[in-house]
Amino acid sequence: NISEGSFVTQSTVLGYMGTTGCSTGPHLHLEISSCFWKNGGCNYATYKSKIINPNTLINLPGSWTNR
């Protein structure tokens, strides 16, 4: 349960793995953007154009893939 402005550390849980919809197995979707389109902060096209690669902000384990 983190939100904009939250302080996170190495022990902060960012999300949980799961499988819903048409997924082929458990996974965690992590997406970071500089605008929040769900509450009218920007439109979806602008949101998508402002997505930030999490690898530039977080040291993810080497076994994780970015797809």
HURACOR-V385010 format. One record per residue. RES is the residue in three letters. D_LAST is the distance of its C-alpha to the last C-alpha in whole Angstrom. Layout:
BEGIN
res: {RES,RES}
d_last: {D_LAST,D_LAST}
END
This chain:
BEGIN
res: {ASN,ILE,SER,GLU,GLY,SER,PHE,VAL,THR,GLN,SER,THR,VAL,LEU,GLY,TYR,MET,GLY,THR,THR,GLY,CYS,SER,THR,GLY,PRO,HIS,LEU,HIS,LEU,GLU,ILE,SER,SER,CYS,PHE,TRP,LYS,ASN,GLY,GLY,CYS,ASN,TYR,ALA,THR,TYR,LYS,SER,LYS,ILE,ILE,ASN,PRO,ASN,THR,LEU,ILE,ASN,LEU,PRO,GLY,SER,TRP,THR,ASN,ARG}
d_last: {24,23,24,24,27,26,26,24,24,23,24,23,21,18,17,18,16,17,16,18,18,16,14,14,14,14,11,11,10,11,11,14,16,20,21,22,22,23,26,27,26,25,23,20,20,21,18,15,17,17,14,14,11,12,12,15,17,16,16,14,14,14,13,10,6,4,0}
END
